[in-house]
Amino acid sequence: MEILQPPDWMRPKGYSNGIAAKGTMVFVSGMIGWDKECQFRTSDFAGQVRQALQNVVDVLREANALPEHIVRMTWYVVDKQEYVSAYKEIGDAYRDIIGKHYPAMTAVQVVALVEDKARVEIEVTAVVPDGRND
């Protein structure tokens, strides 16, 4: 995996501008902040982020993929201010679950998510290096 960082660009915080990778591609559908029983245990934004990230890692594990194999994340949030206000708690949850790996990321505000109680949905693409997924 190669981080793509133009040498004269300022380094981004919390994400990468781009990543090049070779291996088996893994696509994780949008994960929301409910548990394995499809129950929301919190309406708190950061709490839902923590659960959604854990859900991502659990699905990645099924492909013998690790968080450091994530090359792209897309975050869909229903309230930009709620997202911005929770930066510290989101960062804490992210580092606890994903670590210090920062893939290419996009965050967008949407009008709503399909599940009414969901505050965030996180979609991921990962690339498992050749030889890792045997």
N, C-alpha and C positions, 0 to 999 in steps of 0.2 A: 504494500500500500504506500502510495506517495502523496504527501500533502502538497497541493498546488498553491504556492504563495509567490506571486510576482515580487521580485526582490525590492522594488521601489514602492511597494504598497505597505501601508500600515497593517500590522498583524491584527486580525479580528480577535475579539474576546468571546470565548464560549462557543466558537464554531470555526470551521475552515472555509475558505473561499471555494475550494474544490479538492477532490481526491481522485486519484487514478488507482485502479486495483485490478487484479487478475485472479480468477478463481470461480467458485460456484456462487451464483447469485441467489440471495434469499430475500423474498419480499414479504414483509409483515404488514398486514392490513391495519387500518386505523385502530389503535388500542385506546380505550377510554378507561376512566377511573373506577371501574367496577371490578369485583373480585371474580374468582373462578366459578362462582355460583350466580354470576350476573347480578350481584347486589352491590349497590353503592353503600359504602360504610361511612362516607363523609361527603358533605357538600362543599367542603373547603377546597379551594383551587389547588393549593400546594399539595394537599393530601391526595387529590385526584391525580395530579401529575405523578406523585410517587407511585401510586398503584398502576397507572398507565405504563410507566417506565418498567416496573416489575413485570407487567404483562408482556411487554416487548421482549424482555430478557428470557422469560419463560418460553415464549414461542421460538426465539432464536435457538435456544438449547435443543429443540427438537431437530434442528439441522446441524447439530454440533458446532454452532456458531456462538461466539462470545461477543460481549458488548464492543470490544475493540475492532470487531469486523464490520461494524456499522459504517457505511460510507455516506448515507444521506438520511436526514430526518425532516419530516414536515409536521409542524404543529398547527393545529386548527384550534383557535380559542374563540369563545363566544363574547369575551369582554377584554379588550386590549388593556384597559386600566387595571383590571383584576390581575392580568398576567404581569404587567410591569410592577405593580405593587408587591407581587410575590417573588420578585427576582431572587432575593436571598434564600428563601425557603426552597425555591425551585433549584437553585444552584446546589444547595445542601443535598437535596434528594437526588439530583443528577449525579453528583460525585459519589454518593453512597451506593448507587445502583449501577451506573455506567462507568464511573471512574473519571480519569482525567483524559479521556479520549473525546475529541471534539470534531465530529464529522461535518460535512456540508449541511447547513440547516436553513430552513425557511419557516417563518411563523406568520400566519395570516389570521385576521379576525373574520369570522363568518357570522351570518345572521343567526344560525342555530345549528345544532347537531341533531341527528336522528333521535338519540336518546335524550329526552327532555332534561334529565338530571345531570347529564354530562356537561362539564365546564371546559374540557380539553380533549382532543383526540390526536394521537401521535402515530404517524405512519413511518415505516423504516425500510430502507434497503441496506442489505449487508452483503459483503463478498467474503466467503470463506476461502482462504488461500488453498491452492492445490495441495493435496496431500493431507490437509487438516480434516476433511470430511469423510475419510475412509473408515 
